[in-house]
């Protein structure tokens, strides 16, 4: 799984992300992307780079920076439409830059993309740029290096809200998956007797718990309207001795999540971000079995919070 889902950003958001990175590695004078006469968008920097490609041997002079964003998940720089076909992104860009260079000479060219960039493809594209544009200082930066920059400059990930997409809250989601699948099959039978098994959900005042965990009032209303109606059924299902195997799976999942949330809580400002992160992580890792049960997955995570299995209580 990729560290950050850049494909979920808009083109403009990705461009702004690239500019923010460039302000760190090149310098604060890096310009916002602007549209040229041919409709292409470039950013400019002039001077000696702060730390690109290294602090010891920085590039200097006139820079052109480009951002090529795709919404295609798992796209690669070796894809035909990006760097192979004569009509591909890279070939088209090289032809454009040849024209730009005649009227506006530049010394350095860097292109950022959220596509995967392998060690084998990288030197091929760099040579394509060097030979095509006619300048030695040419570079392509793929999503792996962007990930590395965001690790070096975590404040950028925070600024763009990307920290919430990291998947540090790892747990054995297949245990939760199996519990949910069996519960979904049995819940119609369970619901007729559920009320007699319901425990008190007032272990802690919910407003107090929401304040402790920074869970928004609007999201809490969503929990009540979307999920509360199922909590009795879940409670009975977990208490039924016949489901002891699934109760243990549920307990192990809760234990894993309690530890993970404590370790990684500072990555998420609002607790609803944690909840939705867990929903997405569980579904995406079990697409075949849980794609049509996304709401039940969310209900279970809501139940964990409401039942004080996850989140602070004091």
C-alpha positions in Angstrom: 0.0 0.0 0.0 1.3 3.4 -0.9 2.1 5.7 2.1 -0.1 8.6 0.9 -3.0 8.5 -1.6 -1.9 11.4 -3.8 -4.4 10.2 -6.4 -7.1 11.6 -4.0 -5.7 15.1 -4.4 -6.9 17.5 -7.1 -4.4 18.7 -9.7 -4.1 22.0 -7.9 -3.6 20.4 -4.5 -0.8 18.3 -5.9 0.8 21.3 -7.5 0.6 23.2 -4.2 2.2 20.2 -2.4 5.0 20.2 -4.9 5.6 23.9 -4.4 5.7 23.4 -0.7 8.3 20.7 -1.0 10.4 22.8 -3.4 10.4 25.7 -0.9 12.2 23.3 1.4 14.7 21.7 -1.0 15.2 24.7 -3.4 14.3 27.8 -1.4 11.5 30.0 -0.3 11.6 31.9 -3.6 10.0 29.0 -5.5 7.1 30.5 -7.4 3.5 29.2 -7.6 2.5 27.4 -10.7 1.4 29.7 -13.5 -0.1 29.0 -16.9 2.1 29.8 -19.9 1.1 30.8 -23.5 0.7 27.2 -24.5 -1.5 26.4 -21.6 1.1 24.4 -19.7 1.8 25.2 -16.0 5.3 25.7 -14.7 6.9 26.9 -11.5 10.2 28.8 -11.4 13.1 29.2 -9.1 16.3 31.2 -9.6 19.4 30.9 -7.4 21.3 28.2 -5.6 19.2 25.3 -4.3 19.1 24.8 -0.5 19.7 21.0 -0.7 18.9 19.7 -4.2 20.2 17.3 -5.3 22.4 17.6 -2.2 23.6 20.2 0.3 27.2 19.6 -0.8 26.6 20.0 -4.6 23.4 22.0 -5.0 22.2 23.0 -8.5 22.0 26.7 -9.3 20.7 29.0 -11.9 17.3 29.1 -13.5 14.9 26.2 -12.6 11.7 25.0 -14.2 9.5 22.8 -12.0 6.6 20.8 -13.2 3.9 18.7 -11.5 2.2 15.8 -13.4 -0.6 14.5 -11.4 -2.7 11.4 -12.1 -5.9 10.1 -10.4 -5.1 6.6 -11.6 -4.3 4.3 -8.6 -1.0 2.5 -8.9 0.1 4.4 -12.1 3.7 4.0 -13.1 6.3 6.2 -14.9 6.9 3.2 -17.2 3.3 3.3 -18.5 3.1 3.7 -22.2 1.0 6.9 -21.9 3.6 8.5 -19.6 7.0 7.8 -21.1 6.9 5.3 -24.0 4.6 6.4 -26.8 5.5 9.3 -29.0 2.3 11.0 -27.8 3.1 10.3 -24.1 3.4 12.9 -21.4 7.2 13.0 -21.4 7.6 13.2 -25.1 5.1 16.0 -25.4 6.7 17.8 -22.5 10.2 17.6 -24.0 8.9 19.1 -27.3 7.3 21.9 -25.4 10.4 22.6 -23.3 12.6 22.8 -26.4 10.4 25.8 -27.5 10.5 27.4 -24.1 14.3 27.1 -23.9 14.7 29.1 -27.1 13.0 32.2 -25.7 13.5 31.7 -22.0 16.8 29.7 -21.3 16.9 27.7 -18.1 19.6 25.6 -16.4 17.7 23.0 -14.4 14.5 21.0 -14.9 12.6 18.9 -12.3 9.3 17.1 -12.9 7.3 15.7 -10.0 4.7 13.0 -10.4 2.7 10.8 -8.1 3.4 7.8 -10.3 5.6 5.0 -9.1 9.2 5.3 -10.3 11.4 2.2 -10.3 15.1 2.2 -10.1 15.3 0.9 -13.7 12.9 3.4 -15.2 14.5 6.5 -13.4 17.8 6.7 -15.4 16.0 6.0 -18.7 13.7 9.0 -18.2 16.5 11.2 -16.9 18.5 10.5 -20.0 15.4 11.1 -22.2 15.1 14.5 -20.5 18.8 15.3 -20.8 19.1 14.4 -24.4 15.7 15.9 -25.4 15.9 19.2 -23.6 19.7 19.5 -23.9 20.5 20.2 -20.3 22.4 18.0 -17.9 20.6 19.0 -14.7 17.3 17.2 -15.4 15.5 15.1 -12.9 12.2 13.2 -12.3 10.8 12.6 -8.8 8.2 9.9 -8.3 5.9 9.1 -5.4 8.5 7.2 -3.5 10.8 10.3 -3.2 7.8 12.5 -2.4 7.0 10.1 0.4 10.6 10.5 1.6 10.4 14.3 1.5 7.2 14.2 3.6 9.0 12.0 6.1 11.9 14.5 6.2 9.4 17.4 6.4 6.4 16.1 8.3 5.0 19.6 8.8 4.1 19.5 5.1 2.1 16.3 5.5 0.3 18.0 8.4 -0.3 21.2 6.4 -2.0 19.2 3.6 -3.9 16.9 5.9 -2.0 13.9 4.5 -1.0 12.5 7.9 -4.5 11.1 8.3 -4.0 8.8 5.3 -0.9 7.0 6.7 -1.7 3.5 7.8 0.1 3.2 11.1 -3.0 1.8 12.9 -2.3 -1.7 11.7 -4.2 -4.5 13.3 -5.3 -8.0 12.2 -8.3 -6.6 10.3 -9.2 -10.1 9.0 -10.3 -11.0 12.5 -12.7 -8.1 12.4 -13.7 -9.0 8.9 -14.7 -12.5 9.9 -16.7 -11.2 12.9 -18.6 -8.8 10.7 -19.4 -11.4 8.0 -20.8 -13.9 10.5 -22.7 -11.1 12.3 -24.2 -9.9 9.1 -25.5 -13.4 8.4 -27.0 -13.8 11.8 -28.2 -10.3 12.7 -31.9 -10.8 11.5 -32.3 -13.7 14.0 -30.4 -11.8 16.7 -32.5 -8.7 16.5 -35.6 -10.4 17.8 -34.0 -11.1 21.2 -31.3 -8.5 21.4 -32.8 -6.2 24.0 -32.5 -8.8 26.8 -28.8 -8.9 26.3 -28.0 -5.2 26.1 -25.6 -3.9 28.6 -25.5 -0.3 29.7 -23.8 2.1 27.3 -23.6 4.8 29.9 -20.3 3.6 31.4 -19.0 7.1 30.8 -20.9 10.2 29.9 -20.7 10.4 26.1 -20.2 14.2 26.0 -17.3 13.8 28.4 -15.8 11.0 26.3 -16.2 13.1 23.1 -14.4 15.9 24.7 -11.6 13.6 25.9 -11.1 12.2 22.4 -11.9 15.4 20.4 -14.8 13.7 18.6 -17.0 16.3 16.9 -20.7 16.7 17.9 -21.8 16.4 14.2 -20.0 13.1 13.9 -21.4 11.8 17.2 -24.9 12.6 15.9 -23.9 10.5 12.8 -23.0 7.6 15.0 -26.3 7.7 16.7 -28.4 8.1 13.6 -26.4 5.6 11.4 -25.3 2.9 13.9 -26.9 3.0 17.3 -29.8 0.9 16.2 -27.5 -2.0 15.6 -25.6 -1.9 18.9 -28.0 -4.2 20.7 -27.6 -6.8 18.0 -23.8 -6.7 18.2 -23.9 -6.9 22.0 -26.1 -10.1 21.9 -23.9 -11.6 19.1 -20.7 -11.1 21.1 -22.3 -12.4 24.3 -23.7 -15.6 22.8 -21.6 -18.6 23.9 -21.9 -20.1 20.5 -19.9 -17.1 19.1 -17.1 -17.4 21.6 -14.5 -17.7 18.8 -15.7 -14.4 17.3 -15.8 -12.7 20.7 -12.1 -13.6 21.1 -11.4 -12.2 17.7 -13.2 -9.0 18.6 -11.3 -8.7 21.9 -8.0 -9.2 20.2 -8.8 -6.6 17.6 -9.8 -4.1 20.4 -6.5 -4.8 22.2 -4.5 -4.2 19.0 -6.4 -1.0 18.3 -6.0 0.4 21.8 -2.3 0.0 21.6 -2.0 1.4 18.1 -4.2 4.4 18.8 -2.1 5.3 21.9 1.1 5.1 19.9 -0.2 7.1 16.9 -2.8 9.4 18.3 -0.8 12.5 17.6 -1.3 11.9 13.8 -5.0 12.5 14.0 -6.5 15.8 15.3 -10.1 14.6 15.4 -11.1 11.1 16.6 -13.5 10.7 13.7 -10.5 10.7 11.5 -9.2 7.6 13.3 -12.6 6.0 13.0 -12.9 6.6 9.2 -9.2 5.6 8.8 -10.0 2.2 10.4 -13.1 1.7 8.2 -11.2 2.5 5.0 -8.2 0.3 6.1 -10.4 -2.7 6.9 -12.5 -2.5 3.7 -9.6 -1.8 1.3 -7.7 -4.8 2.7 -10.7 -7.0 2.3 -12.4 -5.6 -0.8 -13.8 -8.9 -2.1 -15.6 -9.8 1.1 -16.4 -6.5 2.7 -17.0 -4.1 -0.3 -20.8 -4.5 0.1 -20.6 -4.5 3.9 -18.9 -1.1 4.3 -21.7 0.3 6.5 -21.6 -2.7 8.8 -17.8 -2.2 9.1 -18.5 1.4 10.1 -21.2 0.3 12.6 -18.7 -2.0 14.3 -16.0 0.7 14.7 -18.7 3.0 16.0 -19.8 0.3 18.4 -16.2 0.0 19.7 -16.1 3.7 20.4 -19.6 3.9 21.9 -18.9 0.9 24.1 -15.7 2.4 25.3 -13.6 -0.3 23.8 -11.4 2.3 22.0 -10.8 5.9 22.9 -10.0 7.6 26.2 -12.4 7.3 29.1 -10.5 9.3 31.6 
